[in-house]
Amino acid sequence: MRTEERPQARSAFQAELVARARAVIPGGTTNSASLPAGLEFLVERGEGAHLIDVDGRRYLDFVLGGGPLVLGHADPRLRAVVERSAALGGHHYALHRRTVELAERIAGYVPSAEMVRFTGSGSEATFHALRLARAVTGRAGIVKFDGAYHGHHDLAVWSFEHSPTRSPAPFPESAGVQAGVAGDLVVLPFNDAGAVTELLAAQPDRFAAVICEPFQRALAPVPGFLEALRRACDASGTVLVFDEVVTGFRFAAGGAQERYGVVPDLTTLGKALAGGLPLAALAGRRRLLEHLGPGGQEPSSFHCGTFNGYLLGVECAHATLDILVEQGGLARLEELGLLVREALRRACADAGVPARVTAEGGVFQLWFTDRPVRTAADIRASDQALLAAYHRLLLEAGVYKLATKGYVGLAHHEGHVEELAEATRWALAQLPER
């Protein structure tokens, strides 16, 4: 935005659409993330790095569909792939040769991926990973980390980033979760290697799985943490699951496990995998994946899904991986992420506002604090009111970003980074003196 520009009022047409949405859609103008009251908008289309609402207002987009749109909106290369694939039927409910080739390709990129099974979403992938671990080990216990997000199913909907911390007791994010799940869960602080090591050593036969985002939301692992998870799981016979729905094909061709040099037993993949089409995967060790039926090893862990490995998503995944891995896209994402980190740091420093900014693999976030941010508790201790006010002002300035984290994509360029920095300087100048 130009700093002399002021936010524009929503049209009567858009206001009417917002009211209609609230009448028929629970949550109103969202199917996932919420928008600030009074700034809700409905999308007309996406173009590259921008969303355009029904009033024609353009928003510089750092949400990118929640992460999948790593190439940006309406990328012409993916549009051509969709057209060609649709002409072949798009979805067949039978295994297509290109699905086999994609599984082989993932196995070649991802260190843990000896076998691959496709799913429709990241939530499905993490659910099946945990159920598979329980089936094979015969154990019920699961360890997750405070602040991590692994989807919306009953085994995952606990202790999110902004929930009241109750480690090691899980905090439920939803009513209606099946009875008994809480008793099978232990929630530990991210980056606390000692807590995991002590728990698994004290109860070596209790836990089927430790599930971890190796780069949790926007928190980097401290040196030695992921290595400690690997050792503790090996010693107790616990399955180590890396949720790489965000980091897969964004941090490296082999994801965060390649970047950090720690290989899990199971890996969940999604978001960037198919460049915006719904496609996810569960990958991992053959000794585990062979228990997925039908006709697999006993004990069998049932897995099925109407759109698993459907051609439209598979072909878009091939095209996206071509761009990211074979044509230098991953390096460009890293470059853009670092540019955003430095631009936001400078903007906050110029405004005299203490802030910490992280960025890896095109994922970035800032917190208003002068202390290191390594755990969800550190996030909660930062200035959450200032964070909310800042993001509201960003949206007023025409920059669409969620308060949890931001994504850069290959449709972004240096001018967009400067636009974000300028909007940040403007937003911080609007806030009352602290």
N, C-alpha and C positions, 0 to 999 in steps of 0.2 A: 504494500500500500504506500501511497504518498502521505506523509504526515499531515498535510493540510486537508486530506480527505476525511470526511466524517462518516460514521456508519449510517446506512440508509434504512428507512422504515420499511417493514414488510408490506407488501401490497394486500389489499382486501382479498384478492384471489388466494394468495398464500395463506392468509389467516383462515379463510374458509376451509382450505385443504387440511390445515392443522386441526381444526375442529372436527372435520369429518374423520380424520385418522384416529383422534381420541375416542370417537364414538364406536369404532369397529375394531380397533387394534389395541390390545392391552399394552399399556406403556406409551400409547400415543404415537409420536413421530419416530419411534425407534423399534427395531427388532433385536437390538443388542445394546449398543452404547447409547447413553442419554445425552441430549443437548441441553444447555442452560435454558431455564425458563425465560421466555420472551425472545429467544434467539433461534427457536426451532425453524428448520427449513425443510422443504421437500425437494429432492433432486430431480432435475430434468434429464441431465446427461453428465457423463464424464469425458474429459478430453485431456490426455496426457497427464500432466501434474495437477489438473484442476477439476473441481466439481462445479457444475452450473446449476443453480436452483431454478425453480419455476418462475421466478421473477427475472431471470437472466443474470443474477449476481454471481460472480466468479469467486471461488474459494481456492486458495493454494492448499493442496491436500497433502498432509503428512500423516494421514490415517491409512490411506491406500487400501480401503476395504477391510481394515483390521489386520493388514499385513500381506495378503496374497498378491496384491497388484504390484509386484516388484518391477514390472515393465511399464507401469502406469495404466491409465484408463484407455480402453479401446485401441490397444497397440495394433497397428495394421498387420504386423506379422502374425499375431494370434488370430485376428479376424480372418485372415486368409486360411489359416489352419482349420478354424471352426467350419468355414464354408466347405472346404474339401472333405473334412471328416463327416459333416452332416450328409453330404451326398452319398456316403458309404453306409449310412444308417445311424451313425452316432453312438448307438447303444444296442447291444445284441443279447445280453444275458448269457453269453457264451464267450469263452476265452478267445481273444483276438491275438494274432501273432505280435502286434505292436505292444500289447500288454506284456507279453513274455520278454520282448526286447527291452521294455522299460524296467522290468524287474532285474534283468541282467545288468542294465546300465547302473541302477542304484547299487546293486551288489558290487559293481566295480568302483564306485565312488566312496561309499560309506563303510568304514572299517568294520563295523559290527554286522554288516548285512550279508550273511551267508544265504538267507532266504528272505523273500518279501511277500507280503500279503496286502492287497489294496483295500481301502475303506473309503467311505464318503466324506469323513470329516476328522479333524484332530481329536475331538471328543470321543468318537468311535475308536480311534486308534489307541488312545490311552486306556479306555475301558477294556478293550480286548487285551492289551498288554498286561494289565493288572490281573484280569481273570485268568489269562494263560499262566502267569507266574503262580497264582494260587493253585491252579489245576496241577501243574507239574510238580510243585514242591509239596503239595498236601498241607500247606500252612495257610492261615487266614490273615495274618498281620501285615500291615502296610505302613511304611514310614514315608511321610511327605515333609516338605519344608514350609515354614511359615511364610506366607506371602506368595507362594507359587500358585499358578493357575494351570490346571490340567483338564479343563472342560467342565461340563455342567452335569455329568452323571453322578450317581449317588456315592461312588468311591472317590470323587474328586471335589465335590462342592463344599470344601472346608477351608477355613483359614486363608482367605485371600489377602491381597496386599493391604487393604485398608480396613480389614476387620479387626476387632479388638484382639490383641495377641493373648493367647492362653496356652502357650507351649508349656508342657507337651500335650495338653488336652486339646482336641480339635474344636474349632468354633464353626458351627453350622451356618452356611450362607443361605439355606433354604429350609422351609418347613416341608414335611412330607417325605423326607428321606427314610428309607426302610429301616426298621428297628434293628439295632445290633451293629450297624456300620461303625458308629463312633467307638465302640469297644475294640474294633480291629485296627484303629488308626492311632498313630502317634505322630505328633507334629513337632519338629525340631527347628531351631534357628538355622537358616542358610549360612554357610561359611563357618559353622561350628563343627570342626572335624572331631573334636573330642567327644561331643555329645553323641554322635552317630557311633563312633567306635565303642564307647562305653555301653550304649544300649544294646548293640548287637552282640557284644561279648557277654553281657549279663544274661541275655535271653536268646541264645543262638538258634533255638528251634522254633521261635515264634513267628518270624517275619518271612513272608513270601517275597516281598519286593521292597526296595527303596526306589522311589521315583523322584526324579530331580530334573529341573530345567538347568542345564549346565551354565547358562547365562540367564539368571532368574529375573524375568520381566526386563529390567534394565540394570541388574546388579551383576557385576563381574565376579567370578569365583576368586577367592584369595589363593595364592600359591599353596599347593599341597592339599586343598580341600577335596577336589575331585579324586585325586590319587588315594586319599584316605577312605573315601567311599568305596573305591574299587577293592582296596585291601580288606575292609571290614566285611563287605559282601562275600568275597572269596572265602574268608575265614569261617563264616557262618552258613554258607550255602544259600545265601539270599540272592535273588535276581536283581541286578542293577538295571534300572530303566532310565534312559535319558529321553526326556520329552523335548525333542528337537523340532516340534511343529513350527516354532518361530525361527530357530537358528539353522535348521536344515536348508542347505543350498543358499544360505545367506551369509554364513560365516566362512565357509570354505566349500569346496565340492563335497567333502565328507562331513560337513557341518562342524559343530563345536567340538565333537570328539576328535576330529582331525586337528582343529586349531589348538586344542589344549592337550592333546596326546593321551587321552584316557578313553578306553574303549568299553562301553557298557555291554550288557547281554542282550537287551532289547532297545530298539530305537523307534520312536514315533515321529513321523514326518508329515508335513502338510503345508499350508499357506503358500510359500513361494514355489512349491513343487510344480504346480500347473499354471502359474502366472495369473490366477484369478478364477479359474474354474474349480469347482469343488472336487478335490481329489486328495486323499491322504494315504499313508502307508504305515504298516507295522513291519519292521525289519529286525533281523537279529540272528542269533545262533541257530544253526540247523537243529541241534538237540532240543531246542524249545519250540521252534516254529513247526516242526514235524508233528506236534501234538494238536495242531489245528485241523479239525475235520473238514470234510468227511474222509474216511479212510486213513486217518492219521494214526500216529502212535497213541497207545493208551497210557495214562488217562487222557481222554479227548476233551478239548476245549472248543465248543461250538462257535463257529464264526460264519456269518452269511450277510449279504447286503445286496439289494437290488442293483445298485449302480457301482458296485465294486469293480474297478478296472475298466470302466466304460470308455469307449473309443475317443469321444470328444475330449475328455480330460486327459487321457493318455497321450494323445497327439499334441495337446497343448503343453504337457509336461516335457515331451521330447523337444519341442521348439524352445521352451523356456530354458531348459538345461543347455541347449546349444548356445543360447545367448549368454547365460550366466557363466558357464564353465568353459566352453570352448572358444568363446569370442571376447573374453576379458570383462564380462559384466561384473563378476565378483570383485575384482580390483577396483572398478569404478564405484561400486557401492561403498566399499571401504573408504575410498577417497572422499566421497560426498559426506559420509558420516563424520569423518574427522573435520571436514570444513564446517559442518554444522556445530560440532562441539566447540571449536575455537570461536566461531562467530557468536554463539550464545554466551560463552565465557566473557568475551570482550564486552558484549552488550550489558551483561549484568555488572561487570566491573565498572564500566563507564557510568552506570546508574548508581553505583555505590551499594548494590544489593548483594549480600553474601549468597553464593550459589555454588553448587557442585553439579558438574555436567559429565555424563558418561556417553560413550558411543563406541560400538563395535559392530562391524558387519552391516552397517546401514540402519541399526537400531540406536536411538538416542533418547536421552531424558535429562531434565534438570530438576534439581530440588533446591528449595530456598533454605539453606543451612550453611554454617561455616564448619561443619564437622564431616568427617568421612562417612560415606553411606555404603554399608556392607550388608545390612540385614533389613528385613521389613520393619523391625522396631526402629531402626534409624530413619526410615522413610516416614513413619508415623510421628517421629519426634521433630521432623522438619516442619516448616511453616505451611500447613495445609490450607489455611484460609488464604494466604497470599498466592499459593499455587492455583486455587480455584478462581480467584479474582483475575490472575494473569491469563488463564486459559479463556475466561469469558471475554476479556478484552482482545485476545488474539482473534477470537471468532468475530467479534465486532469489526476487527481490522481486515477480515477476509482471509484469515489463516485457520484452517481446520486441522486441529490436533487434539488428541485426548490427553487428559491429565495423567494417565498412567505411563505412556511412552509415545514416541513418534517413530515413523519409518521414513527413510528416503528410498527412492526408486530410481530406475534408470531414465525416467522421464524428467527427473529434476536436473537442474544445472546450477552453476555458480550464481546466476542471477536470482534464482529462487532461494538460495541460501541467504543471500544478502537481503532479500525481501523479508524472510523470517527474522533476521537480525534487526531490521528496521522496525518491523511490527513489534518486536520485543522491546526495543528502546521506547517506542511510542507507548506501549502498554504500561511499562514500568513508570513512565513519566505521569501517567494518569492516576496512579495509585497515591493515596495519602501518604505523607511523610511518616516513616516508621521510626 
